[in-house]
C-alpha cells in the first residue's frame, strides 16, 4: 500500500536529473570577463528553454525509498503557470492516485484507500522541511530554470566541461509572492550543455536541514522544434531519507487542448 508520504513524494520528487559530458572545445565563447560570460550563458539558457502553453506527458517511473522500490506508469498534464495534473497507475492498469496542483493548492486522491488530501505548499514544506513551490516543481518537470526568481545572484565557471551557474541565495520576485517576508531558496547549482544551452543537472542544497535534491536530465529529443528531456533522475538525500525517482517520458505533446478532471468522491475520507 502506498502511504501518504510515498504519494506526496511522487510529485515533490518529480523535479530533477544525470548528464552527458561534452568536449571543452565545444565551448566556443570564452568566459572573460565573467560578467559578459554570465550574461551570454544566462540569455542562451532562457532563450532555449522549453516553451509551451499546455503539455501532455506519458511516463514510466521507478520510485525507491529506503531501498524499497515501486514501479508505476502515469500521465502528467500542464497548463503553464496554472495547473499540474498527474494520474498514477501501477502495472495492472487501474488508477491508483490522482494529483491536482495549482500555485496555491495541492490536492490528491488515494483510490487504494478511498482517501483524499487537500492542502498547500506551506503545509508540505513544513512537513518535509523543504522550500518547494509551484514554479520550482514546474521547472523540474520540464528541464527549465525557475521563472519567478531573481537572476542577478549567480556566478559562472566551467565544471566537467560544462557551464556551471551557482548562487548561495536566490530571492523570489516580489510580484510572484504573496508573503510580506522575503522568500529565498537554498544554494542552487545549474549545469548547462554549451552546445544546446539545456540544463543537464540541477541541485538544491538546504544547509540548515542537511538536505540535497539533485535532478539530472538526459536524452534530449526534438519535439516540435524544441529539445525535451526524455529521461530524468531525481535524488533526495537527507539525514533521514534517501529517495530516488527514475522517470522516463515515453510520449510528449505540446500545445494541444487538454482537460484536468479531478473529482473527490463524497465517500472518501480526508487523510490525516
Rosetta blueprint (number, residue, H / E / L):
1 X L
2 X L
3 X L
4 X H
5 X H
6 X H
7 X H
8 X H
9 X H
10 X H
11 X H
12 X H
13 X H
14 X L
15 X L
16 X L
17 X L
18 X L
19 X L
20 X L
21 X L
22 X L
23 X L
24 X H
25 X H
26 X H
27 X L
28 X L
29 X L
30 X L
31 X L
32 X L
33 X L
34 X H
35 X H
36 X H
37 X H
38 X H
39 X H
40 X H
41 X H
42 X H
43 X H
44 X H
45 X H
46 X H
47 X H
48 X L
49 X L
50 X L
51 X L
52 X L
53 X L
54 X E
55 X E
56 X E
57 X E
58 X E
59 X E
60 X E
61 X E
62 X E
63 X E
64 X E
65 X E
66 X L
67 X L
68 X E
69 X E
70 X E
71 X E
72 X E
73 X E
74 X E
75 X E
76 X E
77 X E
78 X E
79 X E
80 X L
81 X L
82 X L
83 X E
84 X E
85 X E
86 X E
87 X E
88 X E
89 X E
90 X L
91 X L
92 X L
93 X L
94 X L
95 X E
96 X E
97 X E
98 X E
99 X E
100 X E
101 X E
102 X L
103 X L
104 X L
105 X L
106 X E
107 X E
108 X E
109 X E
110 X E
111 X L
112 X L
113 X L
114 X L
115 X E
116 X E
117 X E
118 X E
119 X E
120 X L
121 X H
122 X H
123 X H
124 X H
125 X H
126 X H
127 X H
128 X H
129 X L
130 X L
131 X L
132 X L
133 X L
134 X H
135 X H
136 X H
137 X H
138 X H
139 X H
140 X H
141 X H
142 X H
143 X L
144 X L
145 X L
146 X L
147 X L
148 X L
149 X E
150 X L
151 X L
152 X L
153 X L
154 X L
155 X E
156 X E
157 X E
158 X E
159 X E
160 X L
161 X L
162 X E
163 X E
164 X E
165 X E
166 X E
167 X E
168 X L
169 X L
170 X E
171 X E
172 X E
173 X L
174 X H
175 X H
176 X H
177 X L
178 X L
179 X L
180 X L
181 X L
182 X L
183 X L
184 X E
185 X E
186 X L
187 X E
188 X E
189 X E
190 X E
191 X E
192 X E
193 X L
194 X L
195 X L
196 X L
197 X L
198 X L
199 X E
200 X E
201 X E
202 X E
203 X E
204 X E
205 X E
206 X E
207 X L
208 X L
209 X L
210 X L
211 X E
212 X E
213 X E
214 X E
215 X E
216 X E
217 X E
218 X E
219 X E
220 X E
221 X E
222 X E
223 X E
224 X L
225 X L
226 X E
227 X E
228 X E
229 X E
230 X E
231 X E
232 X E
233 X E
234 X E
235 X E
236 X E
237 X E
238 X L
239 X L
240 X L
241 X L
242 X E
243 X E
244 X E
245 X E
246 X E
247 X E
248 X E
249 X E
250 X E
251 X E
252 X E
253 X E
254 X E
255 X L
256 X L
257 X L
258 X L
259 X L
260 X L
261 X L
262 X L
263 X L
264 X L
265 X L
266 X L
267 X L
268 X L
269 X E
270 X E
271 X L
272 X L
